Amino acid sequence: MGVKILVKDSKFMVIEGIDEVRTLNLGNYIKSLNTVVLDLSEAAYITYKGLGKVIFNDKELTFGELFTKFSRSHNDWVKFVVLCDLRNRGRKAKAGFSDNSIVLEHSGNKYLIYVTEENAPITPNDLVNWVSSALSKLSLIHISEPTRPLYISYAV
């Protein structure tokens, strides 16, 4: 296991294997912490794939314990499932800017994917806020649900 992730102040900080995490194109480098910080979905992906371990209070967490202790909403699981599916298909994907978004790089473009469960209601206000955020960061968006990722697509 090359990657070691320490949970501190509710942040998943890479303390060993930063080069491996960069190669995987996961997380974001935080200059003030001098390390890469991962989203829960990314830490779970590394654990699930056997690429590393997550340490909390001097104890290695199992994949299940990771979600039990740190999941704040059902979206965390859905986001992990979509992230894992995209990466298993060879796509270059990482956690996005919100609890239910993923950034996908494909054919030289970056897409912000809104991840939700099938038939889950989305308020118009939530959708407008998300699209506004997406447009300020990227030029293309994609709406997906885990049973059919990459099939419902909207490009702006």
Secondary structure, 3 states (H helix, E strand, C coil): CCEEEEEECCEEEEEECHHHHHHHCCCEEECCCCEEEECHHHHHHHHHCCCEEEEECCEEECHHHHHHHHCCCHHHHHHHHHHHHHHHCCCEEEECCCCCEEEEEECCEEEEEEECCCCCCCCHHHHHHHHHHHHHHCCEEEEECCCCCCCCCCCC
